[in-house]
Amino acid sequence: MDNEPAHDSGDARPILTRFGTGTARLTLNNPRRKNAISLEMAARIVDFCDEVERDDTIGAVVVDAVGDYFCSGADTRDLAASSANASSPEAVARTSAIYESFVRVGTLPVPSISVVTGGAVGAGLNLALATDLMIVTPDAELDSGFLARGIHPGGGHLSLLGRAVGWSETIAMAGFGRSLTGKEAADRGLAYACAAAADVAALVDQLVVAATADPELTRRVLRSARLELGPPAISWSSALEVERGVQMWSMSRKGESSWSSRGPKTE
C-alpha cells in the first residue's frame, strides 16, 4: 500500500521519498544518528516539498522515519560548526537551512501528517509540529530539548508550540524543560492521535482517503483554512527572526567540543 511506513533496507540516501496515488511520503533515513537533520537532509526535504508543490495530483503528505526514533533534532556536528563562530554568515546560513526544511513542510499546499515513534527533540519536534496532524505512539517522548543543550529555541519553536498547546504548556516545555509522552501529547492537543505502532499505518491510510480522492479541492480547503484561521500570534517568518539572533548568540557561548557531551546520544 502507498502509505505503509518505510523500513531500513540498507539504502544510503538520507531522505527517502515515495509518490503514490494521491499521497507523497517523506522518510528520514539517518537511523544511526536518530534521524538528526543534517544540511544534506534539509536540502533534500526542500527538494521533496518543491516536487509536491509541482505535482497537483498529490493531496496529502506523510512524514516518518526509518528506525525506532523519529528525529533527535539538528545534527550536532552542524551545530558544533556553527557554534565555533555563531555570528559568521556561514553559521547563520547553516542554521537557516535547517529552519527552511521544516518551514517548507509547514507551508505545503496539501495537508500533512507526521508519524512520531520513539521521540522528537528540538528541530525534530519542530518538523513534527510543522505538519498539520501528528500521530504518536504512546511511549514516544516529545521534548523541546533546547534548554538541555544550553541554547535558545529556534525555528519558530515557541510559536509552533504555542499554536498547539497555548502559553502554559509552551513554557512548561520550552522554559522548564518538561517533556511529554505520546499519550500526554495527545491528551493536551499537541498530537492529533496516539496509537500503537502496529496500528499507525492503518490510521494514516484512513486519514488520507478523502484528501487524496480530490487533491484540487483539498488544496483549496487548506489554502482557505490558512487564510481564515491565520498563522501563530505573530507570523512564522517573524518568529524565525525573533529566535534566530538569540539562538545564534546562545550557540556562540559554547565551544565546539561541548556538543559531544550534550543532547541525545546518536550512535
Buried (B, 14 or more C-beta within 10 A) or exposed (E): EBBEBBEBEEEEEBBBBBBBEBBBBBBBBBBEBBBBBBBBBBBBBBEBBEBBBEEEEBBBBBBBBBBBBBBBBBBBBBBBBBBBBBEBEEBBEBBBBBBBBBBBBBBBBBBBBBBBBBBBBBBBBBBBBBBBBBBBBBBBBBBBBBBBBBBBBBBBBBBBBBBBBEEEBBBBBBEEEBBBBBBBBBEBEBBBBBBEBEEBBEBBBEBBEBBBEEBEEBBEBBEEEEEEEEBBEBEBEBBBEBBBBEBBEBBBEBEBEBBEEBBBEBE
